[in-house]
Amino acid sequence: MKAETRRAAKIGVLVPFTNTNLEADMMVMRAPDTTVHFQRLGGYDVDEIPGSDQMAGLGASDIDYDLRMISGVRPDVVLYGCTSATLTHGPSFDSDLAEKIRTRCGALCFTAASSLISAMQALEVTRIGFSSPYLGEINEQAMGFFRLNGIETLKCHDVGRELGNYGQGELSPDEVFELGLGADHPDAQAIVLSCTDMRSVEAVERLEAALNKPVITSNQAMMFSLVKALKLPRHENLPGRLFDLL
């Protein structure tokens, strides 16, 4: 085993407590010599279908304890790892939450929602195809969030059935690939796959090869934001055309 310095950066991640894929994605994509530290968030009922009210409730929940815990590692950056928790409130809420995390943790902060926007802006994308495992109302709110940031959604494609809090994470990469294909539109400049618990990272390069356009996912976009901000080197486990911009 090759020894690492573990001194390049300490990455804190706030992750919903039923999420099973964000941690795995972050560990795959992390740059050498960085460390990743997770704090799980409550604030929602595991037995409810994760609709708009539940995700908005997560976004508005008290995270002071969680910020105190993640601050213990003295992170260089903290990621807020739930896209729909702030998409359901809008851009101002999202930016205010990020500022609160920055202030409390003394670290850079990137939310999943703002990272999607930053990735689209970096790619100079203004027209997208969009897919997620969310219910219809959250998709509408997501498209509104994008629209307020100058992004037009030409096609929205959802999973077609209600998924519980564990169902989102149980979608296979093949199912996510099909979701991405279903979101394509001839005039879409990129495909956006939203949800930190969906196995989108594993489908990025296959979708880009099939559609010949960039694919942006929540977890990939957060990693792009922090790698760019911290000037970390690109490595082979960073998927997609987005990282060609580094």
PAZAPA-4460 file (N, C-alpha, C; in steps of 0.05 Angstrom, whole numbers, plus 32768, in hexadecimal, padded with zeros to 4 digits):
% residues 246
    n_x    n_y    n_z   ca_x   ca_y   ca_z    c_x    c_y    c_z   seq   type   mol
   8011   7FE8   8000   8000   8000   8000   8012   8019   8000     1      M     A
   800B   802B   7FEE   801A   8044   7FEC   8010   8057   8002     2      K     A
   8023   8062   8011   801B   8075   8026   8014   8090   801A     3      A     A
   8000   809D   8026   7FF9   80B8   801E   7FFF   80CC   8035     4      E     A
   8003   80E5   802E   8008   80F9   8042   7FEF   8100   8052     5      T     A
   7FD7   80FD   8045   7FBD   8105   8051   7FBC   8122   8059     6      R     A
   7FCC   8132   804C   7FCE   814E   8053   7FC4   8162   803D     7      R     A
   7FBC   8157   8027   7FB4   8169   8011   7F9A   8178   8017     8      A     A
   7F87   816B   8024   7F6E   8178   802C   7F5E   8165   803D     9      A     A
   7F4E   8171   804F   7F3B   8161   805F   7F1F   816A   8055    10      K     A
   7F10   8157   804C   7EF5   815C   8040   7EE0   8152   8053    11      I     A
   7ECF   8164   805C   7EB8   815C   806C   7E9F   8159   805B    12      G     A
   7E8F   8145   8060   7E76   8141   8051   7E5F   813C   8063    13      V     A
   7E4A   814C   8060   7E31   8149   806F   7E1F   8138   805D    14      L     A
   7E16   8121   8067   7E08   810E   8056   7DEE   8105   8065    15      V     A
   7DD7   8104   8057   7DBF   80FA   8063   7DC3   80DD   806E    16      P     A
   7DB6   80D7   8084   7DBE   80BE   8092   7DB5   80A5   8084    17      F     A
   7DA3   80A6   8071   7D9C   808E   8061   7DAB   808B   8047    18      T     A
   7DBC   809F   8041   7DCB   809F   8028   7DE1   808B   8028    19      N     A
   7DE2   8079   8014   7DF6   8064   8014   7E0B   8067   7FFD    20      T     A
   7E08   807B   7FED   7E1A   807D   7FD5   7E2D   8096   7FD5    21      N     A
   7E25   80AB   7FE3   7E36   80C3   7FE3   7E52   80BD   7FEE    22      L     A
   7E53   80AE   8005   7E6D   80A8   8011   7E7E   8098   7FFE    23      E     A
   7E72   8084   7FF1   7E81   8073   7FDF   7E8C   8083   7FC7    24      A     A
   7E7B   8095   7FBC   7E84   80A5   7FA6   7E9B   80B8   7FAE    25      D     A
   7E99   80C4   7FC5   7EAE   80D6   7FCE   7EC8   80C8   7FD2    26      M     A
   7EC7   80B0   7FDC   7EE0   80A1   7FE1   7EED   8098   7FC6    27      M     A
   7EDC   8092   7FB2   7EE7   808B   7F98   7EF4   80A4   7F8B    28      V     A
   7EE7   80BB   7F8D   7EF0   80D3   7F7F   7F04   80E4   7F8E    29      M     A
   7F09   80DE   7FA7   7F1B   80EF   7FB6   7F37   80EF   7FAA    30      R     A
   7F44   8106   7FAC   7F5F   8108   7FA2   7F72   80FB   7FB5    31      A     A
   7F88   80F0   7FAB   7F9D   80E5   7FBD   7FA6   80FA   7FD1    32      P     A
   7FAC   80F1   7FE9   7FB6   8102   7FFF   7FA0   8112   800C    33      D     A
   7F87   810F   8004   7F71   811B   8012   7F63   8107   8025    34      T     A
   7F55   8111   8038   7F45   8100   8049   7F28   810A   8048    35      T     A
   7F15   80F8   804B   7EF8   80FE   804A   7EEB   80F6   8064    36      V     A
   7EDB   8108   806F   7ECF   8103   8089   7EB1   8109   8088    37      H     A
   7EA1   80F7   8092   7E84   80F9   808E   7E75   80FD   80A9    38      F     A
   7E60   810D   80A7   7E4D   8111   80BD   7E31   810D   80B2    39      Q     A
   7E23   80FA   80BE   7E08   80F3   80B4   7DF3   8106   80C0    40      R     A
   7DE0   810E   80AE   7DCB   8121   80B6   7DB0   8112   80BA    41      L     A
   7DA1   811A   80CE   7D86   8111   80D2   7D73   8125   80C6    42      G     A
   7D5C   812A   80D4   7D4A   813E   80CB   7D34   8135   80B8    43      G     A
   7D31   811A   80B5   7D1B   8110   80A4   7D14   80F4   80AD    44      Y     A
   7CFC   80EB   80A5   7CF1   80D1   80AD   7CF9   80BD   8098    45      D     A
   7D08   80A9   80A0   7D11   8094   808D   7CFA   8085   8080    46      V     A
   7CE3   8084   808C   7CCD   8074   8082   7CBB   8084   806F    47      D     A
   7CC0   809E   806C   7CB0   80AE   805A   7CBC   80AE   803E    48      E     A
   7CAB   80B0   8029   7CB5   80B5   800F   7CC3   80D0   800E    49      I     A
   7CDB   80D2   8004   7CE9   80EC   8005   7CDF   8100   7FF1    50      P     A
   7CC8   810C   7FF8   7CBD   8121   7FE7   7CC7   813C   7FEE    51      G     A
   7CBB   8151   7FE2   7CC4   816C   7FE5   7CC5   8175   8002    52      S     A
   7CAF   8170   8011   7CAD   8179   802C   7CC3   816C   803E    53      D     A
   7CC8   8152   803A   7CDC   8145   804A   7CF8   8150   8044    54      Q     A
   7CFE   8154   802A   7D19   815E   8023   7D1C   817B   802B    55      M     A
   7D07   818B   8029   7D09   81A7   8033   7D0D   81A7   8051    56      A     A
   7D00   8194   805F   7D04   8192   807C   7D21   818B   8083    57      G     A
   7D2D   817A   8073   7D4A   8173   8078   7D5B   818C   8074    58      L     A
   7D56   819B   805F   7D66   81B3   805A   7D63   81C7   8070    59      G     A
   7D4B   81C9   807C   7D46   81DD   8091   7D4C   81D3   80AD    60      A     A
   7D55   81BA   80B0   7D59   81AE   80CA   7D72   81BA   80D8    61      S     A
   7D73   81B8   80F2   7D89   81C3   8102   7DA2   81B1   80FE    62      D     A
   7DB7   81BC   80F3   7DCF   81AD   80EF   7DE7   81B7   8100    63      I     A
   7DE0   81C6   8114   7DF6   81D1   8125   7E07   81BB   8131    64      D     A
   7DFB   81A6   813B   7E0A   8190   8146   7E1C   8183   8131    65      Y     A
   7E11   817F   8119   7E20   8172   8103   7E38   8183   80FB    66      D     A
   7E34   819D   80FA   7E4A   81AF   80F3   7E60   81AF   8109    67      L     A
   7E57   81AD   8122   7E6A   81AB   8138   7E7B   8191   8135    68      R     A
   7E6E   817B   812E   7E7C   8162   812B   7E8F   8162   8113    69      M     A
   7E86   816B   80FC   7E98   816B   80E5   7EAF   817F   80E8    70      I     A
   7EAA   8194   80F8   7EBF   81A8   80FD   7ED7   819C   810C    71      S     A
   7ED1   8186   811A   7EE6   8179   812A   7EFF   8170   811A    72      G     A
   7EFB   816B   8100   7F12   8163   80EF   7F20   817B   80E2    73      V     A
   7F17   8193   80E8   7F22   81AB   80DD   7F23   81A9   80BE    74      R     A
   7F0B   81A6   80B1   7F0B   81A1   8094   7F13   81BA   8084    75      P     A
   7F1D   81B5   806D   7F23   81CA   805A   7F0A   81D1   804A    76      D     A
   7EF9   81BE   8046   7EE0   81C2   8037   7ECB   81B0   8043    77      V     A
   7EB2   81B9   8043   7E9B   81A9   804C   7E87   81A8   8035    78      V     A
   7E7E   8190   802F   7E6A   818D   801A   7E4F   8187   8027    79      L     A
   7E3A   8195   801E   7E1F   818F   8027   7E13   817B   8013    80      Y     A
   7E11   8162   801B   7E0C   814D   8008   7DEF   8144   8004    81      G     A
   7DDD   8157   8002   7DC1   8150   7FFA   7DB8   8165   7FE6    82      C     A
   7DB3   815D   7FCD   7DAB   8170   7FB9   7D8F   817B   7FBE    83      T     A
   7D7C   8169   7FC3   7D60   8172   7FC4   7D5A   8182   7FDE    84      S     A
   7D6B   817F   7FF3   7D65   818E   800B   7D67   81AC   8007    85      A     A
   7D77   81B5   7FF4   7D78   81D2   7FEF   7D6A   81D9   7FD5    86      T     A
   7D69   81C7   7FC1   7D5A   81CD   7FA9   7D3D   81D4   7FB0    87      L     A
   7D32   81C7   7FC4   7D16   81CC   7FCB   7D12   81E7   7FD8    88      T     A
   7D27   81F5   7FE0   7D24   820F   7FEC   7D2C   8226   7FD9    89      H     A
   7D3E   8221   7FC6   7D46   8235   7FB4   7D62   823F   7FB8    90      G     A
   7D6C   824F   7FA5   7D88   8257   7FA5   7D91   8268   7FBD    91      P     A
   7D7F   8279   7FC7   7D87   828A   7FDE   7D8B   8279   7FF7    92      S     A
   7D79   8266   7FFC   7D7C   8254   8012   7D95   8244   8010    93      F     A
   7D9B   823A   7FF8   7DB3   822A   7FF3   7DCC   823A   7FF9    94      D     A
   7DCE   8253   7FF0   7DE6   8263   7FF5   7DE8   826B   8012    95      S     A
   7DD1   8270   8020   7DD2   8276   803C   7DDB   825E   804D    96      D     A
   7DD2   8246   8046   7DDB   822E   8054   7DF9   822A   8051    97      L     A
   7E03   822E   8038   7E20   822B   8033   7E30   823F   8044    98      A     A
   7E26   8257   8046   7E34   826C   8056   7E34   8265   8073    99      E     A
   7E1E   825A   807D   7E1D   8251   8099   7E31   823B   809E   100      K     A
   7E33   8228   808C   7E47   8213   808F   7E63   821E   808E   101      I     A
   7E69   8230   807C   7E83   823C   807A   7E8A   824A   8095   102      R     A
   7E77   8259   809F   7E7D   8268   80B8   7E81   8256   80CF   103      T     A
   7E70   8242   80D2   7E72   8230   80EA   7E8A   821D   80E8   104      R     A
   7E92   8216   80D0   7EA8   8202   80CD   7EC3   820F   80C6   105      C     A
   7EC3   8228   80BF   7EDC   8235   80B7   7EE7   8228   809E   106      G     A
   7ED6   821F   808C   7EDF   8210   8074   7ECF   821A   805C   107      A     A
   7ED9   8214   8044   7EC9   8217   802C   7EB1   8205   802E   108      L     A
   7E9B   820C   8021   7E84   81FB   8020   7E78   81FB   8004   109      C     A
   7E71   81E3   7FFB   7E63   81E0   7FE2   7E4B   81CE   7FE7   110      F     A
   7E33   81D7   7FDF   7E1C   81C6   7FE0   7E19   81B6   7FC6   111      T     A
   7E0A   81A0   7FC7   7E06   8191   7FAF   7DF7   81A1   7F99   112      A     A
   7DE3   81B0   7FA2   7DD3   81C0   7F8F   7DE4   81D5   7F81   113      A     A
   7DF3   81E5   7F91   7E03   81FA   7F85   7E1A   81EE   7F74   114      S     A
   7E23   81D7   7F7B   7E39   81CA   7F6B   7E2F   81C2   7F50   115      S     A
   7E15   81B9   7F4E   7E0A   81B4   7F34   7E0A   81CD   7F22   116      L     A
   7E02   81E3   7F2E   7E02   81FC   7F1F   7E1E   8204   7F17   117      I     A
   7E31   8202   7F29   7E4D   8209   7F23   7E58   81F8   7F0D   118      S     A
   7E51   81DE   7F0D   7E5B   81CC   7EF8   7E4F   81D4   7EDD   119      A     A
   7E35   81DB   7EDC   7E29   81E3   7EC3   7E35   81FD   7EB9   120      M     A
   7E3A   820F   7ECB   7E46   8229   7EC3   7E62   8224   7EB9   121      Q     A
   7E71   8213   7EC5   7E8C   820D   7EBC   7E8D   8201   7EA0   122      A     A
   7E79   81F1   7E9A   7E76   81E5   7E7F   7E68   81F8   7E6C   123      L     A
   7E5F   820F   7E75   7E50   8222   7E65   7E37   8216   7E59   124      E     A
   7E29   8208   7E6B   7E10   81FA   7E64   7DF9   820B   7E6D   125      V     A
   7DE5   820F   7E5B   7DCD   821D   7E62   7DB3   820E   7E5C   126      T     A
   7DB6   81F7   7E4E   7D9F   81E6   7E47   7DA6   81C9   7E4E   127      R     A
   7D95   81BD   7E5E   7D9B   81A2   7E69   7D84   818F   7E66   128      I     A
   7D8B   8175   7E67   7D78   8160   7E6D   7D7C   8159   7E8A   129      G     A
   7D67   8153   7E99   7D69   8150   7EB6   7D5B   8136   7EBE   130      F     A
   7D68   8128   7ED0   7D5C   810F   7EDB   7D63   810C   7EF8   131      S     A
   7D51   80FF   7F07   7D55   80FA   7F23   7D43   80E4   7F2C   132      S     A
   7D47   80DA   7F45   7D34   80C6   7F50   7D1F   80D3   7F61   133      P     A
   7D1B   80EE   7F5E   7D09   80FD   7F6F   7CEC   80FA   7F66   134      Y     A
   7CDA   8102   7F78   7CBE   8105   7F71   7CBB   811F   7F60   135      L     A
   7CA4   8121   7F52   7CA0   8137   7F3F   7CA3   8152   7F4A   136      G     A
   7C9A   8157   7F63   7C9B   8172   7F6E   7CB8   817B   7F72   137      E     A
   7CC9   8169   7F7B   7CE5   8170   7F7F   7CF2   8176   7F64   138      I     A
   7CEB   8166   7F4F   7CF6   816C   7F35   7CEE   8187   7F2B   139      N     A
   7CD5   818F   7F30   7CCC   81AA   7F28   7CDC   81BF   7F37   140      E     A
   7CE1   81BB   7F51   7CF1   81CE   7F60   7D0E   81CF   7F57   141      Q     A
   7D18   81B7   7F4F   7D34   81B7   7F45   7D36   81C7   7F2B   142      A     A
   7D23   81C3   7F19   7D23   81D2   7F00   7D20   81F0   7F05   143      M     A
   7D10   81F7   7F19   7D0E   8213   7F20   7D28   821E   7F2B   144      G     A
   7D36   820F   7F3B   7D50   8217   7F46   7D64   821B   7F2F   145      F     A
   7D64   8209   7F1C   7D75   820C   7F04   7D6E   8225   7EF4   146      F     A
   7D53   8229   7EF1   7D4A   8240   7EE1   7D53   825A   7EED   147      R     A
   7D52   825C   7F07   7D5A   8275   7F15   7D78   827A   7F12   148      L     A
   7D87   8265   7F0A   7DA3   8267   7F04   7DAA   8267   7EE6   149      N     A
   7D95   826C   7ED6   7D99   826F   7EB9   7D9B   8255   7EAA   150      G     A
   7D91   823F   7EB6   7D93   8225   7EA9   7D77   821C   7EA1   151      I     A
   7D73   8216   7E88   7D59   820C   7E7D   7D5A   81EE   7E7C   152      E     A
   7D45   81E1   7E87   7D42   81C4   7E86   7D31   81BD   7E6E   153      T     A
   7D3C   81B1   7E5A   7D2D   81AA   7E41   7D1D   8190   7E44   154      L     A
   7D27   817F   7E56   7D19   8166   7E5B   7D1E   815C   7E77   155      K     A
   7D09   8154   7E85   7D0C   8148   7E9F   7D02   812B   7E9F   156      C     A
   7D12   8119   7EA8   7D0B   80FD   7EA8   7D0E   80F2   7EC4   157      H     A
   7CF9   80E6   7ED0   7CFC   80DB   7EEA   7CFA   80BD   7EEA   158      D     A
   7CFD   80B1   7F01   7CFF   8094   7F03   7CE4   8086   7EFE   159      V     A
   7CCE   8095   7F00   7CB4   808A   7EF9   7CA6   807C   7F10   160      G     A
   7CB1   807C   7F28   7CA4   806F   7F3E   7CAE   807C   7F58   161      R     A
   7C9F   8079   7F6D   7CA7   8084   7F87   7CBE   8072   7F93   162      E     A
   7CD3   807F   7F9C   7CE9   8072   7FA9   7CEB   807B   7FC5   163      L     A
   7CEF   8069   7FD8   7CF4   8071   7FF3   7D10   807B   7FF7   164      G     A
   7D17   8081   8010   7D31   808C   8016   7D47   8078   800F   165      N     A
   7D42   805F   8010   7D57   804C   8008   7D55   8045   7FEA   166      Y     A
   7D3E   8049   7FDE   7D3A   8042   7FC2   7D4B   8051   7FAF   167      G     A
   7D50   806B   7FB5   7D62   807B   7FA4   7D7D   806F   7FA2   168      Q     A
   7D88   8067   7FB9   7DA3   805C   7FB9   7DA5   8040   7FAE   169      G     A
   7D8E   8033   7FAB   7D8E   8017   7FA1   7D8C   8016   7F83   170      E     A
   7D88   802C   7F75   7D88   802C   7F58   7DA4   8024   7F4F   171      L     A
   7DA5   8012   7F3B   7DBF   8009   7F31   7DCB   801D   7F1E   172      S     A
   7DE5   801C   7F19   7DF0   802D   7F04   7DE3   802A   7EE9   173      P     A
   7DDA   8011   7EE2   7DCC   800D   7EC9   7DB2   801C   7EC9   174      D     A
   7DA3   801C   7EDF   7D8A   802B   7EE1   7D8F   8049   7EDF   175      E     A
   7DA5   8052   7EEB   7DAC   806F   7EE9   7DB3   8076   7ECC   176      V     A
   7DC1   8064   7EBF   7DC8   8068   7EA3   7DAE   806C   7E92   177      F     A
   7D9A   805C   7E97   7D81   805E   7E88   7D73   8079   7E8F   178      E     A
   7D74   8081   7EA8   7D69   809B   7EB0   7D76   80B2   7EA1   179      L     A
   7D91   80B0   7E9E   7D9F   80C4   7E8F   7D98   80C5   7E72   180      G     A
   7D95   80AD   7E66   7D8D   80AC   7E4A   7D71   80B8   7E46   181      L     A
   7D60   80B3   7E59   7D44   80BD   7E57   7D43   80DB   7E5A   182      G     A
   7D57   80E8   7E65   7D57   8105   7E69   7D62   8114   7E51   183      A     A
   7D6D   8105   7E3D   7D7A   8113   7E27   7D66   8121   7E15   184      D     A
   7D6F   8137   7E0A   7D60   8147   7DF7   7D74   8151   7DE2   185      H     A
   7D6B   8152   7DC8   7D7E   815A   7DB3   7D8C   8174   7DB8   186      P     A
   7D7F   8187   7DC6   7D8B   81A1   7DCA   7D97   81A4   7DE6   187      D     A
   7D96   818F   7DF6   7DA3   8190   7E10   7DC1   818F   7E0D   188      A     A
   7DCF   81A1   7E1B   7DEC   81A3   7E1A   7DF9   8190   7E2D   189      Q     A
   7DEA   8187   7E41   7DF4   8175   7E56   7DDD   8166   7E63   190      A     A
   7DE4   8150   7E70   7DD0   8142   7E80   7DD8   8146   7E9E   191      I     A
   7DC4   814D   7EAE   7DC8   8150   7ECB   7DB9   813B   7EDA   192      V     A
   7DC7   812D   7EEB   7DBC   8117   7EFC   7DBE   8120   7F19   193      L     A
   7DA7   8126   7F25   7DA7   8131   7F40   7D9F   811D   7F55   194      S     A
   7DAF   811B   7F6A   7DAA   810B   7F82   7DC5   8100   7F8B   195      C     A
   7DCC   8106   7FA4   7DE6   80FC   7FAE   7DE5   80DE   7FB5   196      T     A
   7DCD   80D3   7FB7   7DCB   80B6   7FBE   7DC6   80A5   7FA5   197      D     A
   7DC7   80B0   7F8D   7DC4   80A1   7F75   7DDF   809A   7F69   198      M     A
   7DE2   8082   7F5E   7DFC   8079   7F55   7E03   8084   7F39   199      R     A
   7E02   809F   7F37   7E06   80AC   7F1E   7E23   80AD   7F15   200      S     A
   7E35   80B0   7F29   7E51   80B2   7F23   7E5B   809B   7F12   201      V     A
   7E50   8083   7F18   7E58   806B   7F09   7E4D   806A   7EED   202      E     A
   7E3A   807B   7EE7   7E2D   807C   7ECC   7E37   8092   7EBA   203      A     A
   7E47   80A5   7EC5   7E4F   80BD   7EB7   7E5C   80B7   7E9C   204      V     A
   7E72   80A8   7E9D   7E81   80A5   7E85   7E73   8094   7E70   205      E     A
   7E63   8081   7E79   7E52   8071   7E66   7E3D   8083   7E58   206      R     A
   7E31   8094   7E68   7E1D   80A7   7E5C   7E2A   80BB   7E49   207      L     A
   7E41   80C5   7E51   7E4E   80D8   7E3F   7E56   80CB   7E25   208      E     A
   7E5E   80B2   7E26   7E65   80A4   7E0D   7E4C   809F   7DFC   209      A     A
   7E36   8099   7E09   7E1D   8094   7DFA   7E11   80AD   7DEE   210      A     A
   7E12   80C3   7DFC   7E04   80DC   7DF4   7E16   80F1   7DE8   211      L     A
   7E30   80EE   7DEB   7E44   8101   7DE2   7E3E   811D   7DEC   212      N     A
   7E39   811F   7E06   7E36   8139   7E14   7E3D   8135   7E31   213      K     A
   7E44   814A   7E3F   7E4C   8148   7E5B   7E35   813E   7E6C   214      P     A
   7E3C   8130   7E81   7E29   8127   7E95   7E33   8131   7EB0   215      V     A
   7E20   813E   7EBF   7E27   814A   7ED9   7E16   813C   7EEE   216      I     A
   7E23   8134   7F04   7E14   8127   7F1A   7E1A   8137   7F33   217      T     A
   7E09   8133   7F47   7E0B   8142   7F60   7E26   813D   7F6E   218      S     A
   7E2E   8124   7F71   7E47   811E   7F7F   7E60   8126   7F6F   219      N     A
   7E5E   8121   7F55   7E75   8129   7F43   7E78   8147   7F44   220      Q     A
   7E62   8156   7F44   7E63   8173   7F44   7E6F   817E   7F5E   221      A     A
   7E67   8172   7F74   7E73   817B   7F8E   7E91   8176   7F8E   222      M     A
   7E9A   815F   7F83   7EB6   8159   7F82   7EC5   816D   7F70   223      M     A
   7EB8   8174   7F59   7EC4   8187   7F47   7EC8   81A2   7F56   224      F     A
   7EB3   81AB   7F65   7EB5   81C4   7F73   7ECC   81C4   7F86   225      S     A
   7ED0   81AF   7F95   7EE5   81B0   7FAA   7F00   81AB   7F9E   226      L     A
   7F02   819A   7F89   7F1C   8196   7F7C   7F26   81B1   7F6F   227      V     A
   7F13   81BF   7F62   7F1A   81D8   7F56   7F22   81ED   7F6B   228      K     A
   7F13   81EF   7F80   7F18   8203   7F95   7F32   81FE   7FA3   229      A     A
   7F38   81E5   7FA9   7F50   81DE   7FB8   7F68   81D9   7FA6   230      L     A
   7F64   81DB   7F8B   7F79   81D7   7F78   7F87   81BC   7F7B   231      K     A
   7F76   81A8   7F7E   7F7F   818C   7F80   7F84   8181   7F64   232      L     A
   7F96   816E   7F62   7F9C   8163   7F47   7F85   8151   7F3D   233      P     A
   7F82   8150   7F23   7F70   813D   7F17   7F7C   8121   7F19   234      R     A
   7F6B   810D   7F1D   7F75   80F1   7F1D   7F61   80E0   7F0E   235      H     A
   7F67   80C7   7F0A   7F58   80B6   7EF8   7F3C   80AF   7F01   236      E     A
   7F35   80B3   7F1B   7F1B   80AC   7F25   7F07   80C3   7F25   237      N     A
   7F0D   80D8   7F16   7EFB   80EF   7F14   7EEC   80EC   7EF9   238      L     A
   7ED3   80E5   7EF9   7EC5   80DD   7EE0   7EB9   80F5   7ED1   239      P     A
   7EBB   80F4   7EB7   7EAC   8107   7EA6   7EBB   811E   7E9B   240      G     A
   7EAE   812B   7E87   7EBA   8141   7E79   7EBD   815A   7E8B   241      R     A
   7EAD   815B   7EA0   7EAF   8171   7EB2   7ECB   8175   7EBC   242      L     A
   7ED9   815F   7EC2   7EF4   8161   7ECE   7F09   8168   7EB9   243      F     A
   7F01   8167   7E9F   7F14   8171   7E8B   7F19   818F   7E8D   244      D     A
   7F08   819D   7E9C   7F0B   81BA   7EA0   7F20   81C1   7EB4   245      L     A
   7F29   81AD   7EC4   7F3E   81B3   7ED8   7F58   81BA   7ECC   246      L     A
***
